[in-house]
Amino acid sequence: MKLRVVPLTLTAALSVALLFGGWFTYRHYGVEQPLDRIANGVPGVESAHVAMTSDLVKVDVKLKPDADLSEVYRQIKTQGENEIGGKQLELSVTGNSAEKLDKAWGYALFDVAEAMENRRYSGVRDAMDKLAEKFPGLTANTSIDEDNVYISMRDGASAKFVILPRQPATLGVWPNA
């Protein structure tokens, strides 16, 4: 029995093209586009774009100044649960920040980093309260869930949004155990 190289190669190439083409088409039209529509439909979202990898769903979101950051994350996570599946959801947020907000965030960054490192999340709220006192007209809101700490800073029509991932407590091993 003699194998023909050209038909065999063409059949293999066509099979690979159909397999991967179908997979990419499904991922784009069956997963990314519906998640795009969900994210764009959440109140407070100006625009959203979804990018996926094998273990991560990254949603780039531009928010309106009055958006509730933790609610945006929660709604995308719950409404897009079928599309996200067991993957990790990462929200990359931009707002229309101003120089005053960037300066204020730089001022609070050390206290916020220390609170996050020590897992004393009330320190984040305390740092934001100090910021509101130091910078007149600035309002800062914080919220927390099982995944992240959310910070929203506003000054008039400008807003800065920050999401800080929480690190779950790990169980250590004692040397004498």
N, C-alpha and C positions, 0 to 999 in steps of 0.2 A: 504494500500500500504506500503510495507516494503522496506526501503532503504538498499542497500548493501554498507557497509562501505569501503571495500577494493577497489571495482571498482570506487567508488566515489572519494576516496583519490588519487588513481592512476591517474584518469582523471584530477583532480585539480592540482596535481603535474606536470603532463605532460603539461597542459595548461600554468602554470606559467613558466616552463622551456622554452617552445617555445616562449612565449611572451618576457621574459627578454633576452633569448638567441638571439632572432631575433633583439631586440633593441641594444644589445651590438655588435652584428655582423654588423648591419647597421652603428652604430657610428664608429666602427673601420675601416671597409672597405669602407664605403660610405662617411665618413667625415674626420677622422684623417689621413688615408693613402693619400688621394688626397692632403690634406693640407701639409702633410709631403713632398710629391713630389714637390709641389709648392715652399715651403720654401727651399728645397735643390737645386732647379733650379735657385734661384735668384743669380745674379752675386755677388761675394764676400763672399758667404756662403760656408764654408767647410763642415759643417754638421748641421742638424736640427732634432729636435724631438718634436712632438706635444703631449700635454696632455690636455684633456678637462674635464670641470665640467659643471654643469647646466647653469652657467652664465659667465664662463671664458674660454678663449682659451689661454693656455700658450705655447709659442713656445720657446724652449731652442735652441739657435743658437750659433755655434762657427764660428767666422768670420776670414777671411784672413786679414792681416795687412792693405791692401789697400782698404778695403771695405768702402762703403759710407753708414753709419749707418742709416741715415734718409731715404735713397732710399730703403734699405733693408726692413725697417718697412713699407714704403708706398707700395712697390710691394707685400709684403705678405698680407697686408690689402686689396688691390684692387683685386689682382688675386685670393685670397681666400675668397672673399666676400660671395659667395654662401655657403661655408662651415662654415664660422664664423657666418653668420646671424646677429642677434641682440646681440650677446655676446660681452663681452669686450675682446680685444686682448692685451695680455701682452707678451712682448718680453724680454726674459732673455738672455743677451749677454755675451759671453766670447771671449777673444782674447788671444794672447800670450803676456801677460803683463810682464814687467820687473820691477826690484826693483826701478829703477830710475823713472819709470812712476807711480808706487804706491806712492813713496815719493813725487813726484810732485803733485799728486792728493790730498794727505794729506795736502800739503801746501795750496792748493787752496780751500779746502773743506769749510772752514768757510765763505769765500767770496761768494762761490757758494750757500751755504745754506741760507745766508742772502738775496741774490738776489732772490732766489726761494720763500722764505718766504714772501718777500715784493712785489712779482710779478713784479720785475724790471729785466726782462730777459736780458736786455743789460748788466747788471752787470755780468752775466755769461760769456759773450763774453769778457768783460774787464778783468775778473779774468784769463781767458785762455790766453789773450794777455800778461798779466804780467808773467804768467808761462813760456811762450815761451822766454821772456827776461831773466828770472832768471835761466832757465835750458837750456844751449846752446845745439843745436841739436834737441830739442824737438819741434814738431809742434802740434798745437791744433786747431781743427776745431769745430765750433758750428753751429747748425742749429735748427730751431724751426718749429713746425706745430701746429695744433689745439689741439693735444693730448699731445705732449711731447717736451722736450728740449733734443737735442742729442749732446753729446760731444765725439769727437774722438781725442785721443792723440797718437802721433807716435814718435818713436825714433828708427831710423834704421829699423830693421826687427821686432821690438816689437810694439805692439799696445794695448791700453786700451780703452774700449768703455763704456760709461755711458749713460743711458736713465733716465731722470728725468721727472716724470709725472707732467703735468701742472694742477693746480687746477683752475677750472673756477671761475670767480668772482661770488659771491653770493650777492643777493639783501637783504640788511638788513632792519629791521623795526625800524623806529624812534619812540622814546617814546612819542613824542608830535604829532604824525600823527593821 
